[in-house]
């Protein structure tokens, strides 16, 4: 939905600066009035439409997007009426065509003024005021001979009637209701005036919003049928024959087969019906576009006369499903080479301003004035880039865009040629998703700002703020973008800036608090560590003192034991010494006694050996004495270890005794 948009495609009849009628296939745009000789495959539908209009004086041509409603009216119905196929009104027709837009009565007045005969200069505002007087305003205007030719029939065509259901406020709804009442009243009066509308069939339910509209549509509706394979064959071969261009049989078979694969003529219950409807809506624009590309490319190649299109041309164009993407990327690449890489952003903003809708399958065109597109593309500083984009994509060999006038100025209206462009050029599908996200985020940002202004003010925070900030930095939305969705750019940008500043302040405060808490925890940790260190040191000292006490205790025990042992040893030594002394005395006495006995025995032996000579007697005595002396020494060493050689204690050694005895 668009707030405050007044631009419409009232005058979008001139689609390109060079509207040459020599091209047999129009491409993405609808057929024009002067292209009826190129319009094939719809004879049955045209006859049915003429009959229905003759019966009800009101014809509602219904069908999904891409079904060919506008082409069927402009190149089929117009030509049939001018040929006099209407059973009662003849072939003199004055046609006023408009799109309702957001100011339907004003747009109808402009269309009537443009259709006036004699190139009369009519005041559109005055004419709109006359139409707005009431339901019979159009009947009153119809009597003006300066506006309408006398004796001619008047055909009022309202293309894309569904635009009436997109009002945003009470004022727009009031004008919409007045416009619908104007048409309903007109067809009830006996006037040479017929009304034809084209409308997407999904808006049928909304017709009950206006009195008598639902009933009138029920009586005069014509549901545009899907073209059959044979009708598609006529639409392919007929224009080429008019343009003296031959088509090879394998090319025709390939195109028809691709149409069959892209959108089967016989639907299946095993496929997604919504996807099938979307493909059916796009098959005719895609067919016309790829044929247009093939014809233009072959026409520019030297040496191809007479002209014949073949399968190689079809493959080079990208076939049915890839021709739009390849063509769009080629135009974009040429723009980049001419204007630099900055042009990509301008192209995106221009195209995003030209469509709207709740989903890709329900996307609709949004005509804009050039001044609005300049605002969307970045302002006056980007005027040249915006105009370059419009010129490139509305060129006669492209026709992605169409304009209301050949010469561009701020009031010229720009529109997409067809909704299929949005769905079949992947780049536009991405931009549509981005624009849908922008719509949602503008609304969420406005809701958050409204909460901030309420009794419980609060800035955007958390994940919502991060989403807003990322979107703002990525998209860099303009005032045009805010106005498009009815938002206050200044208020919301200030709110977002305030939210970011508040988040920064809160983050800094939180960081400071966190830092202070961390410092406090560190201080406590250091204090705890110091306390534990002191406790460990005190414990270590206590353990050391305890160990020293144990050592001192052990030393004391050892010293006491040593002293006791020393004293005991001393006592034992003393006792042993005393006992040894006593033993020595006894042993000395024993030795002396023994020696005395031995001496006596010696004397006795000597006496007994008196008859032995002196030499033998001495030898015998010496031998005997040696044996005695040896026995005495052995006894002395064993019994008296402390009195060995010196003979301490005043007692003579045994050897001395024995020697003395010998002597």
C-alpha positions as CSV (number, residue, x, y, z in Angstrom):
1,X,0.0,0.0,0.0
2,X,1.3,3.5,-0.8
3,X,0.5,6.6,1.1
4,X,0.1,9.9,-0.6
5,X,0.8,8.6,-4.1
6,X,-1.1,10.4,-6.8
7,X,0.8,9.4,-9.9
8,X,-1.0,6.9,-12.2
9,X,-0.6,5.5,-15.6
10,X,-3.4,7.5,-17.1
11,X,-1.3,8.4,-20.1
12,X,0.8,5.3,-20.4
13,X,0.0,4.7,-24.1
14,X,3.3,5.7,-25.5
15,X,5.6,3.0,-24.2
16,X,8.9,4.0,-25.6
17,X,10.6,7.0,-27.4
18,X,10.5,5.1,-30.7
19,X,7.2,3.3,-30.9
20,X,8.0,1.6,-34.2
21,X,5.2,-0.6,-35.5
22,X,7.6,-2.8,-37.4
23,X,8.3,-5.2,-34.5
24,X,6.0,-8.2,-34.7
25,X,6.2,-9.1,-31.1
26,X,5.7,-6.4,-28.4
27,X,7.7,-8.2,-25.7
28,X,6.7,-7.7,-22.0
29,X,4.3,-4.8,-22.6
30,X,0.7,-5.1,-23.6
31,X,-0.4,-4.7,-27.2
32,X,-1.2,-1.1,-28.3
33,X,-4.3,0.0,-30.2
34,X,-2.3,0.3,-33.4
35,X,-0.9,-3.2,-33.1
36,X,-4.2,-5.1,-33.8
37,X,-2.8,-6.5,-37.1
38,X,-0.3,-8.4,-35.0
39,X,-2.8,-9.7,-32.5
40,X,-3.6,-13.4,-33.1
41,X,-5.1,-16.3,-31.3
42,X,-8.0,-14.6,-29.6
43,X,-10.8,-14.5,-32.1
44,X,-13.2,-16.5,-30.0
45,X,-12.6,-14.4,-26.9
46,X,-13.1,-11.1,-28.9
47,X,-16.5,-12.3,-30.3
48,X,-17.7,-13.2,-26.8
49,X,-16.6,-9.9,-25.4
50,X,-18.5,-7.9,-28.1
51,X,-21.6,-9.9,-27.5
52,X,-21.4,-9.4,-23.7
53,X,-20.9,-5.6,-24.1
54,X,-23.8,-5.3,-26.4
55,X,-26.1,-7.0,-23.9
56,X,-25.1,-5.2,-20.7
57,X,-23.3,-2.0,-21.8
58,X,-20.8,-2.9,-19.0
59,X,-18.0,-5.4,-19.5
60,X,-15.7,-6.6,-16.8
61,X,-12.7,-8.5,-18.3
62,X,-11.3,-10.6,-15.5
63,X,-8.3,-12.9,-15.2
64,X,-5.1,-13.4,-13.4
65,X,-2.0,-11.3,-14.0
66,X,-0.5,-12.1,-17.3
67,X,-3.6,-13.6,-18.9
68,X,-3.6,-10.8,-21.6
69,X,-6.6,-8.8,-20.4
70,X,-5.2,-5.4,-21.4
71,X,-4.0,-6.7,-24.8
72,X,-7.3,-8.3,-25.4
73,X,-9.2,-5.0,-24.9
74,X,-6.7,-2.7,-26.7
75,X,-5.8,-4.8,-29.7
76,X,-8.9,-7.0,-29.8
77,X,-12.0,-5.3,-28.6
78,X,-11.1,-1.8,-29.9
79,X,-10.5,-3.1,-33.4
80,X,-13.7,-5.2,-33.3
81,X,-15.8,-2.2,-32.3
82,X,-14.2,0.0,-35.0
83,X,-14.9,-2.7,-37.6
84,X,-18.6,-2.4,-36.7
85,X,-18.9,-5.8,-35.1
86,X,-21.2,-4.4,-32.4
87,X,-24.6,-5.4,-33.5
88,X,-26.3,-2.0,-32.9
89,X,-23.9,0.8,-32.5
90,X,-21.7,0.8,-35.6
91,X,-18.0,1.6,-35.8
92,X,-17.7,5.2,-34.7
93,X,-16.1,5.1,-31.3
94,X,-14.4,7.7,-29.1
95,X,-12.3,5.9,-26.5
96,X,-11.1,7.3,-23.1
97,X,-8.8,4.9,-21.3
98,X,-7.4,5.5,-17.7
99,X,-6.1,3.7,-14.7
100,X,-7.9,4.7,-11.4
101,X,-4.8,5.1,-9.3
102,X,-5.3,7.0,-6.1
103,X,-7.4,9.8,-7.7
104,X,-9.8,8.0,-10.0
105,X,-12.1,10.9,-10.8
106,X,-9.2,13.2,-11.7
107,X,-7.6,10.5,-13.8
108,X,-10.9,9.8,-15.7
109,X,-11.2,13.6,-16.4
110,X,-7.7,13.6,-17.8
111,X,-8.5,10.6,-20.1
112,X,-11.7,12.3,-21.3
113,X,-9.8,15.5,-22.1
114,X,-7.2,13.6,-24.1
115,X,-9.8,11.8,-26.1
116,X,-11.7,15.0,-27.0
117,X,-12.0,15.7,-30.7
118,X,-10.5,18.8,-32.3
119,X,-7.5,18.9,-30.0
120,X,-9.6,21.2,-27.7
121,X,-7.8,22.4,-24.6
122,X,-9.9,21.3,-21.6
123,X,-9.4,22.3,-18.0
124,X,-8.9,18.9,-16.3
125,X,-9.5,20.2,-12.8
126,X,-12.8,21.8,-13.9
127,X,-13.8,18.6,-15.7
128,X,-13.0,16.6,-12.6
129,X,-15.1,18.9,-10.5
130,X,-18.0,18.4,-12.8
131,X,-17.6,14.6,-12.7
132,X,-17.5,14.7,-8.9
133,X,-20.8,16.5,-8.4
134,X,-22.7,13.2,-8.1
135,X,-23.4,9.8,-9.7
136,X,-24.8,11.5,-12.9
137,X,-21.8,13.8,-13.4
138,X,-20.5,11.7,-16.3
139,X,-24.0,11.9,-18.0
140,X,-23.9,15.7,-17.7
141,X,-20.4,15.9,-19.2
142,X,-21.4,13.5,-22.0
143,X,-23.6,16.3,-23.5
144,X,-20.6,18.6,-24.1
145,X,-20.1,18.9,-27.9
146,X,-16.6,20.3,-27.4
147,X,-15.7,17.1,-25.5
148,X,-17.5,14.4,-27.5
149,X,-18.2,14.1,-31.2
150,X,-21.9,14.2,-32.0
151,X,-23.3,10.9,-33.0
152,X,-20.2,8.9,-31.8
153,X,-20.3,6.2,-29.2
154,X,-18.2,6.7,-26.1
155,X,-16.2,3.8,-24.6
156,X,-14.7,4.4,-21.2
157,X,-12.0,1.8,-20.3
158,X,-10.7,1.5,-16.8
159,X,-7.6,-0.7,-16.8
160,X,-6.4,-2.3,-13.6
161,X,-9.6,-1.6,-11.8
162,X,-8.2,-3.4,-8.7
163,X,-6.3,-0.2,-7.9
164,X,-9.5,1.2,-6.4
165,X,-9.3,-1.2,-3.5
166,X,-6.0,0.2,-2.2
167,X,-7.2,3.4,-0.6
168,X,-5.5,4.3,2.7
169,X,-7.7,6.9,4.3
170,X,-11.3,8.1,4.4
171,X,-10.7,10.8,1.8
172,X,-9.4,8.3,-0.8
173,X,-12.2,5.8,0.0
174,X,-14.8,8.6,-0.5
175,X,-13.5,9.4,-3.9
176,X,-13.2,5.7,-4.8
177,X,-16.9,5.1,-3.8
178,X,-17.9,8.2,-5.9
179,X,-16.0,6.9,-8.9
180,X,-17.7,3.5,-8.7
181,X,-21.1,5.1,-8.3
182,X,-20.4,7.3,-11.3
183,X,-19.8,4.3,-13.5
184,X,-22.7,2.2,-12.2
185,X,-25.1,5.1,-12.7
186,X,-23.8,5.8,-16.2
187,X,-24.5,2.4,-17.6
188,X,-28.1,2.6,-16.3
189,X,-28.9,5.7,-18.4
190,X,-29.9,5.8,-22.0
191,X,-26.7,7.2,-23.3
192,X,-24.3,6.2,-26.1
193,X,-21.8,5.4,-23.5
194,X,-20.3,1.9,-22.7
195,X,-18.0,1.0,-19.8
196,X,-15.2,-1.7,-19.9
197,X,-13.0,-2.5,-16.9
198,X,-10.1,-5.0,-16.6
199,X,-9.4,-6.5,-13.2
200,X,-7.4,-9.2,-11.7
201,X,-9.8,-12.0,-10.7
202,X,-8.5,-12.3,-7.2
203,X,-10.1,-9.0,-6.3
204,X,-13.6,-10.2,-7.1
205,X,-14.6,-10.5,-3.5
206,X,-13.6,-6.8,-2.8
207,X,-16.3,-5.7,-5.3
208,X,-18.9,-6.1,-2.7
209,X,-17.5,-3.0,-0.9
210,X,-19.3,-0.7,-3.4
211,X,-23.1,-0.7,-4.0
212,X,-24.3,-2.3,-7.2
213,X,-20.7,-3.1,-8.4
214,X,-20.9,-6.8,-7.5
215,X,-24.2,-7.2,-9.3
216,X,-23.0,-5.4,-12.4
217,X,-19.9,-7.4,-12.6
218,X,-21.9,-10.6,-12.2
219,X,-24.0,-9.6,-15.2
220,X,-21.2,-8.4,-17.4
221,X,-18.1,-10.4,-16.5
222,X,-15.9,-12.1,-19.0
223,X,-13.3,-14.5,-17.6
224,X,-10.2,-14.4,-19.8
225,X,-9.5,-18.0,-20.8
226,X,-6.0,-19.5,-21.1
227,X,-4.8,-19.8,-24.6
228,X,-4.6,-23.3,-26.0
229,X,-1.6,-24.8,-27.8
230,X,-3.2,-24.0,-31.2
231,X,-3.9,-20.4,-30.2
232,X,-0.3,-20.1,-29.0
233,X,0.8,-21.4,-32.3
234,X,-1.3,-18.7,-34.0
235,X,0.2,-16.0,-31.8
236,X,3.7,-17.2,-32.8
237,X,3.2,-17.7,-36.5
238,X,0.7,-14.9,-37.3
239,X,2.9,-11.8,-36.4
240,X,6.0,-13.3,-38.1
241,X,3.9,-13.7,-41.3
242,X,2.8,-10.0,-41.1
243,X,6.4,-9.0,-40.7
244,X,7.7,-11.2,-43.5
245,X,9.8,-13.3,-41.0
246,X,10.0,-17.0,-41.4
247,X,10.2,-19.4,-38.4
248,X,11.8,-22.9,-38.6
249,X,9.6,-25.8,-37.6
250,X,12.1,-26.9,-34.9
251,X,12.0,-23.4,-33.3
252,X,8.2,-23.4,-33.2
253,X,8.1,-26.9,-31.7
254,X,10.8,-25.9,-29.1
255,X,8.8,-22.8,-28.0
256,X,5.5,-24.6,-27.7
257,X,7.2,-27.5,-25.8
258,X,8.8,-25.1,-23.4
259,X,5.4,-23.4,-22.8
260,X,4.0,-26.8,-22.1
261,X,6.8,-27.6,-19.6
262,X,6.7,-24.2,-18.1
263,X,2.9,-24.1,-17.6
264,X,1.2,-27.4,-18.7
265,X,-2.0,-26.9,-20.8
266,X,-3.5,-29.7,-18.8
267,X,-3.2,-29.1,-15.0
268,X,-2.3,-32.0,-12.7
269,X,-3.6,-32.6,-9.2
270,X,-0.1,-33.6,-8.0
271,X,1.5,-30.1,-8.4
272,X,1.2,-26.9,-6.4
273,X,-1.7,-25.1,-8.0
274,X,-0.5,-21.7,-6.8
275,X,2.8,-22.3,-8.6
276,X,0.9,-23.4,-11.7
277,X,-1.2,-20.2,-11.7
278,X,1.9,-18.1,-11.4
279,X,3.5,-19.9,-14.4
280,X,0.3,-19.6,-16.4
281,X,0.2,-15.9,-15.7
282,X,3.7,-15.4,-17.0
283,X,3.8,-17.7,-20.0
284,X,2.4,-15.2,-22.6
285,X,4.7,-12.3,-21.6
286,X,7.7,-14.6,-21.6
287,X,6.8,-16.0,-25.0
288,X,6.4,-12.5,-26.5
289,X,9.6,-11.3,-24.9
290,X,11.8,-14.2,-26.1
291,X,10.4,-13.8,-29.6
292,X,11.0,-10.1,-29.5
293,X,14.6,-10.6,-28.5
294,X,15.2,-13.2,-31.2
295,X,13.7,-10.9,-33.9
296,X,15.7,-7.8,-32.9
297,X,18.9,-9.8,-32.6
298,X,18.5,-11.4,-36.0
299,X,17.4,-8.1,-37.6
300,X,20.7,-6.4,-36.4
301,X,22.8,-9.2,-38.0
302,X,23.9,-8.5,-41.6
303,X,23.3,-11.0,-44.3
304,X,20.1,-12.5,-42.8
305,X,17.7,-11.4,-45.5
306,X,15.2,-12.8,-45.9
307,X,14.9,-13.0,-42.2
308,X,14.4,-16.5,-40.7
309,X,14.5,-17.3,-37.0
310,X,15.8,-20.6,-36.0
311,X,16.6,-22.7,-32.9
312,X,20.1,-21.2,-32.5
313,X,18.5,-17.8,-32.1
314,X,16.2,-19.2,-29.5
315,X,19.1,-20.7,-27.5
316,X,21.1,-17.5,-27.8
317,X,18.3,-15.5,-26.4
318,X,18.1,-17.7,-23.2
319,X,15.0,-19.7,-24.1
320,X,11.6,-19.1,-22.6
321,X,12.5,-19.1,-18.9
322,X,15.9,-17.4,-19.1
323,X,15.4,-14.6,-21.6
324,X,14.3,-12.0,-19.1
325,X,17.2,-12.6,-16.7
326,X,19.8,-12.6,-19.5
327,X,18.3,-9.4,-21.1
328,X,18.2,-7.6,-17.7
329,X,21.7,-8.5,-16.8
330,X,22.9,-7.3,-20.2
331,X,21.3,-3.9,-19.8
332,X,22.6,-3.6,-16.2
333,X,26.1,-4.5,-17.4
334,X,26.0,-1.8,-20.1
335,X,24.8,0.7,-17.5
336,X,27.7,-0.2,-15.2
337,X,30.2,0.4,-18.1
338,X,28.6,3.7,-18.9
339,X,28.0,5.1,-15.3
340,X,30.2,3.0,-13.1
341,X,29.4,0.5,-10.4
342,X,27.4,3.1,-8.3
343,X,24.5,2.7,-10.8
344,X,23.6,-0.7,-9.3
345,X,22.2,0.9,-6.2
346,X,20.2,3.4,-8.3
347,X,18.7,0.7,-10.5
348,X,17.7,-1.2,-7.4
349,X,16.0,1.8,-5.8
350,X,14.2,2.8,-9.0
351,X,12.7,-0.7,-9.6
352,X,11.8,-1.2,-5.9
353,X,9.8,2.0,-6.1
354,X,7.7,0.6,-9.0
355,X,6.2,-2.5,-7.4
356,X,4.3,-3.5,-4.3
357,X,2.3,-6.4,-2.9
358,X,2.0,-8.7,0.1
359,X,3.9,-11.6,-1.7
360,X,5.8,-12.3,-4.9
361,X,2.9,-14.1,-6.5
362,X,0.6,-11.1,-5.7
363,X,3.1,-8.4,-6.7
364,X,1.6,-5.5,-8.6
365,X,3.0,-2.5,-10.5
366,X,3.2,0.9,-8.9
367,X,3.5,3.7,-11.5
368,X,5.6,6.7,-10.3
369,X,6.4,10.1,-11.5
370,X,10.0,10.8,-12.4
371,X,10.4,13.2,-9.5
372,X,9.4,10.4,-7.1
373,X,11.9,8.1,-8.7
374,X,14.6,10.7,-8.3
375,X,13.8,11.0,-4.6
376,X,13.9,7.2,-4.3
377,X,17.2,7.0,-6.2
378,X,19.0,9.4,-3.9
379,X,17.8,12.9,-4.6
380,X,18.8,15.6,-7.0
381,X,22.4,14.5,-6.8
382,X,21.5,11.3,-8.6
383,X,19.1,12.8,-11.1
384,X,21.4,12.0,-14.1
385,X,21.8,8.4,-12.9
386,X,18.0,7.9,-12.4
387,X,17.3,9.3,-15.9
388,X,20.0,7.1,-17.4
389,X,18.3,4.0,-15.7
390,X,14.9,5.0,-17.1
391,X,16.2,5.5,-20.5
392,X,18.1,2.2,-20.6
393,X,15.2,0.1,-19.4
394,X,12.5,1.9,-21.5
395,X,14.6,1.7,-24.7
396,X,12.7,0.3,-27.7
397,X,14.8,-2.9,-27.6
398,X,14.2,-3.5,-23.9
399,X,10.7,-2.3,-22.8
400,X,11.1,-3.3,-19.2
401,X,9.8,0.1,-18.4
402,X,7.2,2.3,-20.1
403,X,6.6,6.0,-19.8
404,X,3.7,8.4,-20.4
405,X,5.7,10.7,-22.7
406,X,8.7,10.3,-24.9
407,X,10.5,13.2,-23.3
408,X,11.4,12.8,-19.7
409,X,10.5,15.4,-17.1
410,X,9.5,15.4,-13.5
411,X,5.8,14.8,-14.2
412,X,6.2,11.9,-16.6
413,X,4.8,8.7,-15.2
414,X,7.0,5.5,-15.3
415,X,5.7,2.0,-14.9
416,X,6.8,-1.6,-15.2
417,X,5.7,-3.3,-18.4
418,X,4.4,-6.4,-16.6
419,X,4.4,-8.1,-13.2
420,X,6.1,-11.2,-14.7
421,X,9.3,-9.1,-14.8
422,X,9.2,-9.1,-11.0
423,X,8.9,-12.9,-10.7
424,X,11.1,-14.0,-13.6
425,X,14.2,-11.7,-13.1
426,X,15.8,-13.2,-10.0
427,X,17.4,-9.8,-9.1
428,X,14.0,-8.2,-9.0
429,X,12.6,-11.0,-6.9
430,X,15.5,-10.3,-4.4
431,X,14.7,-6.6,-4.4
432,X,11.0,-7.4,-3.9
433,X,11.9,-9.4,-0.7
434,X,14.1,-6.5,0.5
435,X,11.3,-4.0,-0.1
436,X,8.8,-6.2,1.8
437,X,11.3,-6.3,4.7
438,X,11.6,-2.5,4.5
439,X,7.8,-2.2,4.7
440,X,7.7,-4.4,7.8
441,X,10.6,-2.7,9.5
442,X,9.2,0.8,8.9
443,X,6.0,-0.4,10.6
444,X,7.8,-2.0,13.5
445,X,10.0,1.1,13.9
446,X,6.8,3.3,13.9
447,X,5.2,1.0,16.5
448,X,8.3,1.2,18.7
449,X,8.4,5.0,18.4
450,X,4.7,5.2,19.3
451,X,5.4,3.2,22.5
452,X,8.2,5.6,23.2
453,X,5.8,8.5,23.1
454,X,3.2,6.8,25.2
455,X,2.9,6.8,29.0
456,X,5.6,4.2,29.3
457,X,8.4,5.6,27.1
458,X,11.1,3.2,26.2
459,X,13.7,3.2,23.5
460,X,14.1,0.2,21.2
461,X,16.5,-2.3,22.8
462,X,18.0,-5.7,22.3
463,X,17.4,-7.8,19.2
464,X,14.9,-5.3,17.8
465,X,17.3,-2.4,18.0
466,X,20.0,-4.5,16.3
467,X,17.6,-5.4,13.5
468,X,16.6,-1.7,13.1
469,X,20.2,-0.6,13.1
470,X,21.5,-3.3,10.7
471,X,18.6,-2.5,8.3
472,X,19.2,1.3,8.5
473,X,22.9,0.9,7.8
474,X,22.3,-1.6,5.0
475,X,19.4,0.0,3.2
476,X,20.0,3.7,4.1
477,X,16.3,4.4,3.6
478,X,15.3,7.8,2.1
479,X,12.5,10.2,2.9
480,X,10.7,8.8,-0.1
481,X,10.8,5.3,1.4
482,X,9.3,6.6,4.6
483,X,6.6,8.6,2.8
484,X,5.8,5.6,0.6
485,X,4.6,3.7,3.7
486,X,3.1,6.8,5.4
487,X,5.9,7.2,8.0
488,X,7.5,10.3,9.5
489,X,11.2,10.1,8.4
490,X,12.5,12.7,10.8
491,X,10.7,11.4,13.8
492,X,11.7,7.8,13.2
493,X,15.3,8.6,12.3
494,X,15.5,10.6,15.5
495,X,14.0,7.8,17.5
496,X,16.4,5.3,16.1
497,X,19.3,7.6,16.7
498,X,18.1,8.1,20.3
499,X,17.7,4.4,20.8
500,X,21.3,3.8,19.5
501,X,22.6,6.5,21.8
502,X,20.6,5.2,24.8
503,X,21.9,1.7,24.0
504,X,25.5,3.1,23.9
505,X,25.0,4.8,27.2
506,X,23.5,1.7,28.8
507,X,26.3,-0.4,27.4
508,X,28.9,2.0,28.7
509,X,27.2,2.1,32.1
510,X,26.9,-1.7,32.1
511,X,30.6,-1.9,31.1
512,X,31.6,0.4,33.9
513,X,29.5,-1.5,36.4
514,X,31.0,-4.8,35.1
515,X,34.5,-3.3,35.3
516,X,33.8,-2.1,38.9
517,X,32.3,-5.4,39.8
518,X,35.3,-7.1,38.3
519,X,37.7,-4.8,40.2
520,X,35.8,-5.5,43.4
521,X,36.0,-9.2,42.7
522,X,39.7,-8.9,42.0
523,X,40.2,-7.0,45.2
524,X,38.3,-9.6,47.2
525,X,40.2,-12.3,45.4
526,X,43.5,-10.7,46.2
527,X,42.4,-10.1,49.8
528,X,41.3,-13.7,50.1
529,X,44.6,-14.8,48.5
530,X,46.5,-12.7,50.9
531,X,44.6,-14.1,53.9
532,X,45.1,-17.6,52.7
533,X,48.8,-16.9,52.2
534,X,49.1,-15.6,55.7
535,X,47.2,-18.6,57.0
536,X,49.6,-20.9,55.1
537,X,52.6,-19.0,56.4
538,X,51.3,-19.2,60.0
539,X,50.5,-22.8,59.5
540,X,54.0,-23.4,58.1
541,X,55.5,-21.6,61.1
542,X,53.5,-23.7,63.4
543,X,54.5,-26.8,61.6
544,X,58.2,-25.7,61.7
545,X,58.0,-25.0,65.4
546,X,56.3,-28.3,65.9
547,X,59.0,-30.0,64.0
548,X,61.7,-28.2,66.0
549,X,59.9,-29.2,69.2
550,X,60.0,-32.8,68.1
551,X,63.6,-32.5,67.1
552,X,64.5,-30.9,70.4
553,X,62.5,-33.5,72.2
554,X,64.3,-36.2,70.3
555,X,67.7,-34.6,70.9
556,X,66.8,-34.4,74.6
557,X,65.8,-38.0,74.6
558,X,69.0,-38.9,72.7
559,X,71.2,-36.8,75.1
560,X,69.5,-38.3,78.1
561,X,70.0,-41.8,76.7
562,X,73.6,-40.9,75.7
563,X,74.3,-39.6,79.2
564,X,72.7,-42.6,80.7
565,X,74.6,-44.9,78.4
566,X,77.8,-43.0,79.2
567,X,77.2,-43.2,82.9
568,X,76.2,-46.8,82.6
569,X,79.3,-47.5,80.5
570,X,81.4,-45.7,83.0
571,X,79.9,-47.7,85.8
572,X,80.4,-50.9,83.8
573,X,84.0,-49.9,83.0
574,X,84.6,-49.1,86.6
575,X,83.2,-52.4,87.7
576,X,85.1,-54.2,85.0
577,X,88.3,-52.4,85.9
578,X,87.8,-53.3,89.5
579,X,87.0,-56.8,88.6
580,X,90.0,-57.0,86.4
581,X,92.2,-55.6,89.2
582,X,90.9,-58.3,91.5
583,X,91.4,-60.8,88.8
584,X,94.9,-59.6,88.0
585,X,95.9,-60.0,91.6
586,X,94.4,-63.4,91.7
587,X,96.1,-64.4,88.5
588,X,99.4,-63.0,89.5
589,X,99.2,-64.9,92.7
590,X,98.3,-68.0,90.6
591,X,101.2,-67.4,88.3
592,X,103.6,-66.8,91.1
593,X,102.4,-70.0,92.8
594,X,102.7,-71.8,89.5
595,X,106.1,-70.4,88.9
596,X,107.2,-71.4,92.4
597,X,105.9,-74.9,91.8
598,X,107.7,-75.0,88.5
599,X,110.8,-73.7,90.0
600,X,110.6,-76.3,92.7
601,X,110.0,-78.9,90.2
602,X,112.9,-77.7,88.2
603,X,115.1,-77.9,91.1
604,X,113.8,-81.3,91.7
605,X,114.4,-82.3,88.1
606,X,117.8,-80.8,88.2
607,X,118.6,-82.7,91.2
608,X,117.3,-85.9,89.6
609,X,119.4,-85.2,86.6
610,X,122.5,-84.6,88.5
611,X,124.1,-87.6,86.7
612,X,123.6,-85.9,83.4
613,X,126.3,-83.7,82.2
614,X,126.1,-80.1,82.6
615,X,125.5,-79.3,78.9
616,X,122.5,-81.7,78.6
617,X,121.2,-80.5,81.9
618,X,121.1,-76.9,80.7
619,X,119.5,-77.8,77.4
620,X,116.9,-79.8,79.2
621,X,116.2,-77.0,81.6
622,X,116.1,-74.4,78.9
623,X,113.5,-76.4,76.9
624,X,111.4,-76.8,79.9
625,X,111.6,-73.2,80.8
626,X,110.6,-72.1,77.3
627,X,107.4,-74.2,77.5
628,X,106.5,-72.7,80.8
629,X,107.2,-69.2,79.6
630,X,105.0,-69.7,76.6
631,X,102.1,-70.9,78.7
632,X,102.6,-68.0,81.1
633,X,102.4,-65.5,78.2
634,X,99.3,-67.0,76.8
635,X,97.6,-66.8,80.2
636,X,98.7,-63.2,80.8
637,X,97.5,-61.9,77.4
638,X,94.0,-63.4,77.7
639,X,93.4,-62.4,81.3
640,X,95.0,-59.0,81.5
641,X,94.5,-57.0,78.2
642,X,95.3,-53.7,79.9
643,X,98.5,-54.8,81.5
644,X,100.3,-56.5,78.6
645,X,104.0,-55.6,78.1
646,X,104.5,-52.9,80.7
647,X,103.3,-54.9,83.7
648,X,101.2,-52.0,85.1
649,X,99.9,-52.2,88.7
650,X,103.4,-52.9,90.1
651,X,103.2,-56.7,89.3
652,X,106.1,-58.1,87.3
653,X,105.4,-59.7,83.9
654,X,105.5,-63.4,83.8
655,X,108.5,-63.4,81.5
656,X,110.3,-61.3,84.0
657,X,109.3,-63.7,86.7
658,X,110.4,-66.7,84.7
659,X,113.6,-65.0,83.6
660,X,114.3,-64.1,87.1
661,X,113.6,-67.7,88.0
662,X,116.1,-68.9,85.4
663,X,118.6,-66.6,86.7
